[in-house]
Amino acid sequence: MLIRTKTAGKVGFSGRWLLAAAFCAASALAFGVTPASADVLEDIKRDGRLLVGVTDNSPPFSSRNMGDKVSVGYDVDLAELIAQRLGVPMVQVTLRNQDRISFLMEGKVHLVAVGMSRTAERAKSIDFSYAYLDSPHKIIVRKDANLTSMHQLADRTLALNKGASVDDELKAAVPTIKLVNYDNYELCFQAVKGRRVDAFLADQVLLLAMAQKDSNPDDYMLIPDYDGPRTSGFGLPKGEARFKAFVNATLLDMEASGRAESLFGKWFGGTKRSFRIVPDKDY
């Protein structure tokens, strides 16, 4: 039924709007286009695939070996278990760190698995799963550099993985620190090893694992007076409560079964895991 204006026999603005809307809807159906579902969990089951955002240069979270077509890593393995629980294949979508939030907001991926730090600022745009990594940011240096405090980094160089950032505490304490970005964590570590930079900031568990794998692990140390709290989890679409609950429940099951701890050991070598996956702050 058309909504008419007071002018008898004439279709007013409201009626024209409804006609246009009906035409668009009919055209969409004719061409097989349907409006996006408001429930990502149902979309995944309907489409029969889980679209997972990965990177090719962030080991051991998500990276790709030379010549390989898919990424591997701690986060990727966890995402694969989410797909298995859903009963659908995982389809990898390679993205850059700066695209993680936009890909979720635009529906290009259902989940981002790249060692993503959970922050209040990011949580304004996306949701996060429970933390599956709880490891503070630390700074590693060569022992022979004689750097024992973050304050000694004034006017010195600090390596960062591209897309990473320095927290406000460090910026305030050492405003003249010089940041040097590298494409991946391994290049950052090699820059410290080769004395091309003075220090390297990343997750403690990652830094310890990289030092342990080095041919001279005793050449390195963590600066003791810097400790930046950091947890990471899956990036998820904002407001998708059912999907978020499913992902979180699956993570808790992984923890209870020992699978999560096993995957941590696989990707972080002999580094001791100091945390458990538990219900935590609701991002």
C-alpha positions as CSV (number, residue, x, y, z in Angstrom):
1,M,0.0,0.0,0.0
2,L,1.4,3.4,-1.0
3,I,1.5,6.3,1.5
4,R,0.0,9.3,-0.1
5,T,0.3,13.0,0.7
6,K,-2.8,15.1,1.2
7,T,-3.0,15.9,-2.5
8,A,-5.6,13.4,-3.6
9,G,-4.6,11.0,-6.4
10,K,-0.9,11.9,-6.4
11,V,1.8,9.9,-4.9
12,G,3.8,12.1,-2.5
13,F,7.5,11.9,-1.4
14,S,6.9,9.0,1.0
15,G,5.2,7.0,-1.8
16,R,8.0,7.7,-4.3
17,W,10.6,6.7,-1.7
18,L,8.8,3.4,-1.0
19,L,8.5,2.7,-4.8
20,A,12.3,3.3,-5.2
21,A,13.1,1.1,-2.2
22,A,10.9,-1.7,-3.6
23,F,12.5,-1.4,-7.0
24,C,16.0,-1.6,-5.5
25,A,15.0,-4.7,-3.4
26,A,13.5,-6.4,-6.5
27,S,16.5,-5.6,-8.6
28,A,18.8,-7.0,-5.9
29,L,16.9,-10.2,-5.7
30,A,16.8,-10.5,-9.5
31,F,20.6,-10.3,-9.7
32,G,21.1,-12.7,-6.7
33,V,22.2,-9.9,-4.3
34,T,20.9,-10.1,-0.8
35,P,21.4,-7.8,2.1
36,A,24.3,-8.7,4.4
37,S,23.3,-10.7,7.5
38,A,23.5,-9.1,10.8
39,D,24.9,-12.3,12.3
40,V,28.4,-13.2,11.2
41,L,28.2,-16.7,12.7
42,E,25.3,-17.5,10.4
43,D,27.1,-16.0,7.5
44,I,30.1,-18.3,8.1
45,K,27.9,-21.4,8.3
46,R,25.9,-20.4,5.2
47,D,28.9,-19.6,3.1
48,G,30.9,-22.6,4.4
49,R,34.2,-20.8,5.1
50,L,35.9,-18.8,7.8
51,L,37.8,-15.8,6.3
52,V,40.9,-15.2,8.5
53,G,43.2,-12.2,8.1
54,V,46.8,-13.2,8.3
55,T,50.2,-11.6,7.5
56,D,53.2,-13.0,5.8
57,N,55.9,-11.3,7.9
58,S,55.1,-11.6,11.7
59,P,56.7,-14.8,13.0
60,P,55.9,-16.7,15.1
61,F,52.3,-15.3,15.1
62,S,51.6,-15.2,11.4
63,S,54.2,-15.5,8.6
64,R,54.9,-17.2,5.3
65,N,58.0,-19.2,4.4
66,M,59.7,-18.4,1.1
67,G,57.8,-20.1,-1.7
68,D,54.8,-21.1,0.4
69,K,51.3,-20.0,-0.4
70,V,49.8,-20.0,3.1
71,S,50.9,-18.4,6.4
72,V,51.7,-20.4,9.5
73,G,52.1,-19.5,13.1
74,Y,50.7,-19.5,16.7
75,D,47.7,-17.3,15.8
76,V,47.1,-19.1,12.6
77,D,47.0,-22.5,14.3
78,L,44.5,-21.2,16.9
79,A,42.3,-19.8,14.1
80,E,42.4,-23.2,12.3
81,L,40.9,-24.8,15.5
82,I,38.1,-22.2,15.4
83,A,37.4,-23.2,11.8
84,Q,37.4,-26.9,12.8
85,R,34.9,-26.3,15.6
86,L,32.7,-24.4,13.1
87,G,33.0,-27.3,10.7
88,V,34.2,-25.1,7.8
89,P,37.5,-24.6,6.1
90,M,39.7,-21.6,7.0
91,V,40.4,-19.3,4.0
92,Q,43.4,-17.0,4.6
93,V,43.2,-13.4,3.5
94,T,46.6,-11.7,3.5
95,L,46.6,-8.2,4.9
96,R,49.0,-5.5,6.1
97,N,49.0,-4.5,9.8
98,Q,47.5,-1.1,8.9
99,D,44.5,-2.9,7.3
100,R,43.5,-5.1,10.2
101,I,40.8,-2.9,11.5
102,S,39.4,-1.8,8.2
103,F,39.2,-5.4,6.8
104,L,37.1,-6.3,9.8
105,M,34.9,-3.3,9.6
106,E,34.3,-3.8,5.8
107,G,33.5,-7.5,6.2
108,K,36.5,-8.6,4.2
109,V,37.5,-11.0,7.0
110,H,35.6,-12.6,9.9
111,L,38.6,-12.8,12.2
112,V,42.1,-11.4,12.3
113,A,44.9,-13.7,13.6
114,V,48.1,-11.7,13.6
115,G,49.2,-11.3,17.2
116,M,47.1,-8.1,17.6
117,S,47.4,-6.1,20.8
118,R,44.1,-5.6,22.5
119,T,43.7,-1.9,23.3
120,A,40.9,0.4,24.4
121,E,41.4,2.6,21.4
122,R,41.1,-0.3,18.9
123,A,38.1,-1.6,20.8
124,K,36.2,1.5,19.8
125,S,36.1,0.1,16.2
126,I,36.3,-3.7,16.7
127,D,35.9,-6.4,19.3
128,F,38.6,-8.8,20.7
129,S,38.5,-12.4,21.9
130,Y,39.9,-13.5,25.2
131,A,43.6,-13.1,25.4
132,Y,45.6,-16.1,24.1
133,L,48.9,-14.3,24.7
134,D,49.8,-12.4,27.9
135,S,53.3,-11.1,27.5
136,P,54.6,-7.6,28.4
137,H,56.5,-5.5,25.9
138,K,60.1,-5.5,26.8
139,I,63.3,-4.1,25.3
140,I,66.2,-6.3,24.3
141,V,69.8,-5.1,23.9
142,R,73.3,-6.5,23.5
143,K,75.0,-6.9,26.8
144,D,78.2,-5.3,25.4
145,A,76.1,-2.1,24.7
146,N,76.2,-1.5,28.4
147,L,72.5,-0.3,28.4
148,T,70.8,-1.1,31.7
149,S,68.0,1.4,31.8
150,M,65.4,2.7,29.3
151,H,66.6,6.3,30.1
152,Q,69.9,5.4,28.5
153,L,68.1,5.1,25.2
154,A,67.9,8.9,24.7
155,D,69.1,9.8,21.2
156,R,69.6,6.0,20.5
157,T,67.8,3.8,18.0
158,L,65.0,1.4,18.8
159,A,63.9,-1.2,16.3
160,L,60.1,-1.8,15.9
161,N,58.1,-4.2,13.7
162,K,56.3,-2.2,11.1
163,G,52.9,-1.2,12.3
164,A,53.9,-1.4,16.0
165,S,54.0,1.6,18.3
166,V,55.8,2.8,21.4
167,D,53.6,3.3,24.5
168,D,53.1,6.6,26.2
169,E,55.3,5.7,29.2
170,L,58.3,5.1,27.1
171,K,57.7,8.2,25.0
172,A,57.5,10.4,28.1
173,A,60.5,8.8,29.7
174,V,62.7,9.0,26.5
175,P,61.3,11.6,24.2
176,T,64.4,11.7,22.0
177,I,64.5,8.0,21.2
178,K,64.8,7.3,17.5
179,L,62.5,4.7,16.1
180,V,63.6,2.4,13.2
181,N,60.9,0.3,11.5
182,Y,61.6,-3.1,9.9
183,D,59.3,-5.3,7.9
184,N,59.3,-8.2,10.4
185,Y,60.5,-9.2,13.9
186,E,63.5,-11.2,12.6
187,L,64.9,-8.2,10.8
188,C,64.6,-6.2,14.0
189,F,66.5,-8.8,16.0
190,Q,69.2,-9.1,13.3
191,A,69.6,-5.3,13.5
192,V,70.3,-5.5,17.2
193,K,72.6,-8.5,16.6
194,G,74.5,-6.6,13.9
195,R,74.7,-3.4,16.0
196,R,72.7,-1.4,13.4
197,V,70.3,-0.4,16.1
198,D,70.8,-0.2,19.9
199,A,67.6,-2.0,21.0
200,F,64.5,-3.8,19.9
201,L,61.0,-3.6,21.5
202,A,58.5,-6.5,21.3
203,D,56.7,-9.2,23.4
204,Q,58.9,-10.6,26.1
205,V,58.1,-14.2,25.1
206,L,59.1,-13.4,21.5
207,L,62.3,-11.7,22.5
208,L,63.4,-14.6,24.8
209,A,62.5,-17.2,22.1
210,M,64.6,-15.3,19.5
211,A,67.6,-14.9,21.8
212,Q,67.4,-18.6,22.7
213,K,67.6,-19.6,19.1
214,D,70.6,-17.4,18.4
215,S,74.0,-19.0,18.2
216,N,75.1,-16.8,21.1
217,P,72.1,-16.4,23.4
218,D,74.1,-15.1,26.3
219,D,75.0,-12.0,24.3
220,Y,71.6,-10.4,25.0
221,M,69.6,-9.1,27.9
222,L,66.3,-7.4,28.6
223,I,66.4,-3.8,30.0
224,P,65.0,-4.3,33.6
225,D,63.1,-1.1,34.1
226,Y,60.8,-1.2,31.1
227,D,57.7,-3.3,31.2
228,G,54.7,-2.5,29.0
229,P,51.6,-4.6,29.7
230,R,50.3,-6.3,26.6
231,T,47.8,-9.0,25.7
232,S,46.8,-10.2,22.3
233,G,43.7,-12.0,20.9
234,F,41.7,-12.4,17.7
235,G,40.4,-9.2,16.2
236,L,36.6,-9.6,15.7
237,P,33.8,-7.6,14.0
238,K,32.2,-5.1,16.4
239,G,28.9,-6.1,18.0
240,E,28.8,-9.7,16.8
241,A,28.0,-11.2,20.2
242,R,27.2,-14.7,19.1
243,F,30.4,-15.1,17.1
244,K,32.5,-13.6,19.9
245,A,30.9,-16.0,22.4
246,F,31.6,-18.9,20.1
247,V,35.3,-17.9,19.6
248,N,35.8,-17.4,23.3
249,A,34.1,-20.7,24.3
250,T,36.4,-22.5,21.8
251,L,39.5,-20.8,23.2
252,L,38.5,-21.9,26.8
253,D,38.0,-25.4,25.5
254,M,41.5,-25.4,23.9
255,E,42.9,-24.3,27.3
256,A,41.0,-27.0,29.2
257,S,42.2,-29.7,26.8
258,G,45.8,-28.6,26.8
259,R,45.8,-27.9,23.1
260,A,46.5,-24.1,23.6
261,E,49.5,-24.8,25.8
262,S,50.8,-27.3,23.3
263,L,50.6,-24.8,20.4
264,F,52.4,-22.2,22.6
265,G,55.2,-24.7,23.1
266,K,55.3,-25.4,19.4
267,W,55.8,-21.8,18.3
268,F,57.7,-20.4,21.3
269,G,60.3,-23.1,21.8
270,G,61.4,-23.8,25.3
271,T,59.9,-20.5,26.7
272,K,57.8,-21.2,29.7
273,R,54.1,-20.1,29.4
274,S,53.2,-17.9,32.4
275,F,49.5,-17.4,31.7
276,R,46.3,-19.3,31.0
277,I,43.4,-18.4,28.6
278,V,40.7,-17.3,31.0
279,P,37.6,-15.0,30.8
280,D,39.0,-11.5,31.1
281,K,38.3,-7.9,30.4
282,D,35.5,-7.5,27.9
283,Y,36.8,-5.7,24.8
